[in-house]
Amino acid sequence: MTTHVPSEVLISAILLFVACSVLFTPPIARRPRRGHPFVALVGPRIRRLGLRPARQRSQRRSAALEALSALEAELRVGQAPGRALVRAFAETGLAPRAVAAVTWGSDIAAALRADAEATGLPLLRALSACWQVSHSSGAGLADSLVQLIESARAEEEVRGHIDAHLAAPRATARLLASLPVLGLGLGMALGGDPLAWLVSTPGGLACLTGGVLLTVIGLRWTSRIAARVERSLC
């Protein structure tokens, strides 16, 4: 003899499992990742699909920091500054004007400032300042880059800690947004039909519309607060 499980009970169990998963899953701090062949292969295709602006900025910062480390390493082994810049940044696409300036013999510091404005990377603007000082005074560019890299890595660590702290309110907002769906499932499990009331009566439609609008507003509000904190670190 088989026991038939009502679909309402099954839906309620699924909704309860999803809500508990969101509630009890601890936030994971995002850390900068090193380059990987698979990431290098599919990265440009993923970017064309349109990632979140915060994720795009994080990827550009990580790529710029890796290129800066490569530039410092090239200078340490005796490469000329212009050649080292081309070798470090040519594959990243972050400093096309500076790479072109090396090729055509133009002002590299000015080109780096233009690339910083185009990409929104303060790291390139700082590199432009180091380059200009080194070119005009003869100061060691590699030593300046060491300080710049250490400062940039410290800032990335701060961003990682802030991302970890922002993960908790974001998870809470998602949980609160899922509670109305969980309530509908529990109501159906108890033998009621709240969905039919919501979609077939004027009062239900008003509650449904208001609830959806308030949920969307709450999620957008939380997202804007988190995005404002992230932009303050860019």
N, C-alpha and C positions, 0 to 999 in steps of 0.2 A: 504494500500500500504506500503510495507516494503522497507526500504532504505538499500542497500548493502554497507557496509563499506569495502573499499579495504584492502587487507591484508597488503599492504605496510604501509598504514596509521596506522593500528593497531600495527604493529611491531615498527614503529617509536614512537608511544605513549608509548609503554612499555619501550623502550630504554630510552626515555626522563624521564619517571618516575623513573627508576633505577638510572640514572645519578643524578637526583635531590635528591633522597634519600641519595646517597653517599655524595653529596655536602653539604646538609643542616643538616645531622645528626651529633650532637655534639659528640666529643670524650668522652668516659666514662673512668674515672680512675679506674683501677682495684685495689681492696682492698683485703687483705688477708681474707679468709673465714674460719669460724670455722667449726669444724667437724659436719657432718650431717649423720644420718643413711643411707640415700639413697646414699650419696657420698661414704660412707664407703663400701657400697655394690657393686656399679658399678665402683668405682675408679680403682681397679686392672684390671678390664676388659678393661677400657678405656686406661690404660697405655699400655696394650699389643697391642692395635691398633696403637700405635706410635704417641705421641703428639709432639709438637714442643719442641726443647731442652730448650728454654727459659721458656716455661710453666712447663716443668719437673723440672727445677732448682727451680722455684718459689714454686712448690708444696713441694719439698724436704725441702726448707728453712722453709716453714710454719710448716711442720710436725716436724722438728727439734726444732723449737721455742716452739711449744706446748709441746713436750716431755721434753724440758728443764724446762718449767714452771711446768710441773707435777713432775719432779725430785725435784725442789725446794720446792714444796708443801709437797712431801713425807718426805723430810728432816725436814721440820718444825714440822711435827707431830711426829717426833722421830724415823723414820725408819733408819736402818743402811744404810750407803752410797751405799754399793753393792746391797743390796736388793732394795733400792729406784731406783737405776739405772736400774735394771732388770724390775721393775714394770713400769717405765716410757718409756723405749725404746723397750721392748720385742715385742710389737705389731706393731711398726713402721717399723721394718726391716732396720733401718738406722745404727744401731751399733751392728751387730751380733757378731763381734769379742770381743767387750767389754762385752756383755752379757755372752759369752762363758768364758771370762776371770774371771768373777765373779763366775761362776759355778766351774771352775777348779782351782781357786786360783792363776791365772797368773797376770801379770802386767797390770792393768786396764788402766793406762795412756798410755802405749805403744799401747794397743789394740784400744783405742780411736783415737790415731794418725793414726793408720792403717785404721780405718773406715773413718776418714776424708779424707785420700788419695783416698780411694775407691769410696766414694760418692761425692767428690768435695765440701764438706761442711766445710768452715772455722769455723763454730760454734762448730763443734765437736773438732777441733784442739784447740780452746780456752777452751773448757770444759776439754780437756786433761791437759792443763796447770794449770787450776784451781784445778783439781784433784791431780796433782803431788805436787803442792804447799801445798795443804791441808794435803796430806799424809805425807809430809816430815817435815812440820813446825807446824802442828796442827791448822792452821788457819781455821776459820769457812767456810766450803764449801758453805753453804746456802747463806751467805752474799756475797760471791764472785759471786754466780749465779745470785743474784739480779742485780748486776752491769752489768753482761754479758747479761742478758735478756733485760735490759733497753737499752743497746747499740745496741743489735740486732733489737729491735723494732724501734729505731730511724733510723737505716739503711733501714729497710723495708719502713718506711714513705718516705725516700728520693727516694727509688726505685719507690714507687707509684707516686710521683710527676714527676719523669722522664718518667715513662710510659705514664702519661697523656700528657706530652709535645711531646713524640714521636708519639702519636696517630694522631696528626694533619698532619705531613708530610707523614705518612703511608696512611691516607685517601686521601691526595692530590695525592699521587702516584697512588692509585687505580682509582681515578677520571680521571687522565690523561690517564691511560691505557684504560678506557672505552670510551673516546672521539672518537677514530676512529670508533668504532662500532656505536656510536650515529650518526656520520657523514654519515656512510653507510645507516642507517635508514632514515635520512633526505633526502639523495639523492634519495632513492627509493620512498619516499613520494612525491617528486617533479616531479616524472615521469621518472627519469633516471634509469639506470641499472648498477650501479658501480660495483656490485659484479660480474656480467658477464664479465665486462672488466678486473677486477682483476685476474680472474681465467682462462681467455681464450686468453689473449694476452701476448706477451713477456714482454712488458713494465709494464703491470698490475701485472704479476707474480713477476717481480723484485721489484715493489713497495710493494706488499703484503709481500714478503719475508723480505725485508729490514725493513718494519714497524713492523712486528712481532718480528724480532730480536732486534730492538731498544727498543721495549716495554718490552721485557723480560729482556734485559740488564738493563734498567732503574729500573724495579721492583727489580731485584737482587741487584743492586747497593744500592738502598734505604734500602733494607732489611739488607745488610751487614753493612751499616753505623749504623743502629739502633741496630743490634746485637753486634757490637763492643762496643757501649756505654753500653749495658746491661752486656756484659762480664766484662767490667771494674769495675762493682759493685759486681761481684760474689766473 
